[in-house]
Amino acid sequence: MPIAIDAGKLEYISSVGLRILLKFTKEQSGTQLTVQDVSSEVYEIFETTGFLQILDVTETDIVMLRGKFLTPSSQLELA
């Protein structure tokens, strides 16, 4: 069963928060964890720490569709 975390109001994630996410992914192997709507600052933390290799993370106003990042304006073209 996939689990999505809405991080739209998250301004920062500490090492404790990263550790909790890492522990969850290890304990719940097979469960897809997605962190959605992260700010560019939080995205950078995930990128720097290598968590983009572990979690499915999408930035604010960016949607993943068939492996491509699309902005809201390009989504309209697909509809």
GROMACS elastic network, one bead per residue, 0.5 to 0.9 nm:
[ bonds ]
;  ai    aj funct       b0    kb
    1    30     6  0.84231   500
    1    31     6  0.58354   500
    1    32     6  0.70746   500
    2    30     6  0.89032   500
    2    31     6  0.55853   500
    2    33     6  0.60518   500
    2    34     6  0.77005   500
    3    31     6  0.72334   500
    3    32     6  0.61645   500
    3    34     6  0.62277   500
    3    35     6  0.86166   500
    4    32     6  0.82602   500
    4    33     6  0.58546   500
    4    35     6  0.57895   500
    4    36     6  0.68412   500
    5    33     6  0.76371   500
    5    34     6  0.61126   500
    5    36     6  0.59692   500
    5    37     6  0.86725   500
    6     9     6  0.79848   500
    6    10     6  0.86423   500
    6    34     6  0.85849   500
    6    35     6  0.61827   500
    6    36     6  0.50730   500
    6    37     6  0.61716   500
    6    38     6  0.78044   500
    7    10     6  0.50893   500
    7    11     6  0.84612   500
    7    35     6  0.64774   500
    7    36     6  0.58266   500
    7    37     6  0.55274   500
    7    38     6  0.52192   500
    7    39     6  0.79767   500
    7    42     6  0.89949   500
    8    11     6  0.82504   500
    8    36     6  0.72394   500
    8    38     6  0.55168   500
    8    39     6  0.69841   500
    8    60     6  0.72673   500
    9    37     6  0.85470   500
    9    38     6  0.80064   500
    9    39     6  0.83615   500
   10    13     6  0.73313   500
   10    38     6  0.70054   500
   10    39     6  0.73908   500
   10    42     6  0.75829   500
   11    38     6  0.83101   500
   11    39     6  0.69079   500
   11    41     6  0.72526   500
   11    42     6  0.66136   500
   12    39     6  0.87213   500
   12    41     6  0.71615   500
   12    42     6  0.56817   500
   12    45     6  0.82826   500
   13    16     6  0.78712   500
   13    17     6  0.57415   500
   13    18     6  0.68372   500
   13    42     6  0.65406   500
   13    45     6  0.75461   500
   13    46     6  0.87985   500
   14    17     6  0.52224   500
   14    18     6  0.63652   500
   14    19     6  0.86074   500
   14    45     6  0.89504   500
   15    19     6  0.59955   500
   15    20     6  0.85976   500
   16    19     6  0.50240   500
   16    20     6  0.62799   500
   16    21     6  0.87892   500
   17    20     6  0.51289   500
   17    21     6  0.63910   500
   17    22     6  0.86578   500
   18    21     6  0.51675   500
   18    22     6  0.61368   500
   18    23     6  0.85749   500
   18    46     6  0.84485   500
   18    49     6  0.88948   500
   18    51     6  0.82699   500
   19    22     6  0.50037   500
   19    23     6  0.60158   500
   19    24     6  0.84921   500
   20    23     6  0.51111   500
   20    24     6  0.61205   500
   20    25     6  0.86852   500
   21    24     6  0.50929   500
   21    25     6  0.62562   500
   21    26     6  0.87012   500
   21    33     6  0.88945   500
   21    55     6  0.87885   500
   22    25     6  0.52295   500
   22    26     6  0.62994   500
   22    27     6  0.86768   500
   22    51     6  0.84448   500
   22    54     6  0.81361   500
   22    55     6  0.89577   500
   23    26     6  0.51774   500
   23    27     6  0.60992   500
   23    28     6  0.84406   500
   24    27     6  0.51596   500
   24    28     6  0.58287   500
   24    29     6  0.82478   500
   24    33     6  0.89015   500
   25    28     6  0.52145   500
   25    29     6  0.57882   500
   25    30     6  0.83371   500
   25    31     6  0.74243   500
   25    32     6  0.82001   500
   25    33     6  0.72997   500
   25    54     6  0.80929   500
   25    55     6  0.83363   500
   26    29     6  0.54816   500
   28    31     6  0.56349   500
   28    32     6  0.86321   500
   29    32     6  0.80725   500
   32    55     6  0.80285   500
   32    56     6  0.79687   500
   33    54     6  0.89795   500
   33    55     6  0.61956   500
   33    56     6  0.65226   500
   33    57     6  0.88091   500
   34    55     6  0.61947   500
   34    57     6  0.58669   500
   34    58     6  0.79835   500
   35    38     6  0.71513   500
   35    55     6  0.72279   500
   35    56     6  0.62088   500
   35    58     6  0.65249   500
   35    59     6  0.87912   500
   36    56     6  0.81608   500
   36    57     6  0.58811   500
   36    58     6  0.50079   500
   36    59     6  0.66609   500
   36    60     6  0.75274   500
   37    57     6  0.80375   500
   37    58     6  0.57908   500
   37    61     6  0.70613   500
   37    62     6  0.78509   500
   37    63     6  0.89403   500
   38    41     6  0.79947   500
   38    42     6  0.60066   500
   38    43     6  0.60594   500
   38    57     6  0.74994   500
   38    58     6  0.63546   500
   38    60     6  0.53414   500
   39    42     6  0.53122   500
   39    43     6  0.60644   500
   39    44     6  0.85558   500
   39    59     6  0.59061   500
   39    60     6  0.56769   500
   40    44     6  0.60736   500
   40    45     6  0.87203   500
   40    59     6  0.64982   500
   40    60     6  0.74580   500
   41    44     6  0.51433   500
   41    45     6  0.65241   500
   41    46     6  0.89159   500
   42    45     6  0.50266   500
   42    46     6  0.63700   500
   42    47     6  0.85921   500
   42    59     6  0.86860   500
   43    46     6  0.50870   500
   43    47     6  0.61046   500
   43    48     6  0.85897   500
   43    52     6  0.84683   500
   43    57     6  0.75848   500
   43    58     6  0.79404   500
   43    59     6  0.65482   500
   44    48     6  0.59643   500
   44    49     6  0.84726   500
   45    48     6  0.51449   500
   45    49     6  0.60855   500
   45    50     6  0.84616   500
   45    51     6  0.82559   500
   46    49     6  0.53595   500
   46    50     6  0.60695   500
   46    52     6  0.57710   500
   46    53     6  0.89696   500
   46    55     6  0.87929   500
   46    57     6  0.82490   500
   47    50     6  0.52739   500
   47    51     6  0.61016   500
   47    52     6  0.55585   500
   47    53     6  0.83783   500
   48    51     6  0.77395   500
   48    52     6  0.86392   500
   49    52     6  0.80616   500
   50    53     6  0.57717   500
   50    54     6  0.73563   500
   51    55     6  0.59040   500
   51    56     6  0.86943   500
   51    57     6  0.86180   500
   52    55     6  0.53741   500
   52    56     6  0.65976   500
   52    57     6  0.65002   500
   53    56     6  0.79404   500
   58    61     6  0.84651   500
   58    62     6  0.63874   500
   58    63     6  0.65677   500
   58    64     6  0.70485   500
   58    69     6  0.86923   500
   59    62     6  0.54498   500
   59    63     6  0.76733   500
   60    63     6  0.82309   500
   61    70     6  0.85493   500
   61    71     6  0.62657   500
   61    72     6  0.64563   500
   62    69     6  0.62109   500
   62    70     6  0.56585   500
   62    71     6  0.50556   500
   62    72     6  0.68825   500
   63    68     6  0.81374   500
   63    69     6  0.56961   500
   63    70     6  0.54142   500
   63    71     6  0.66619   500
   63    72     6  0.77522   500
   63    75     6  0.84450   500
   64    67     6  0.60514   500
   64    68     6  0.56012   500
   64    70     6  0.64475   500
   65    68     6  0.53577   500
   65    69     6  0.65185   500
   65    70     6  0.71855   500
   66    69     6  0.85068   500
   70    73     6  0.79577   500
   70    74     6  0.58909   500
   70    75     6  0.63337   500
   71    74     6  0.54054   500
   71    75     6  0.64144   500
   72    75     6  0.50627   500
   72    76     6  0.67607   500
   73    76     6  0.54797   500
   73    77     6  0.71883   500
   74    77     6  0.52613   500
   74    78     6  0.68796   500
   75    78     6  0.52181   500
   75    79     6  0.65966   500
   76    79     6  0.53107   500
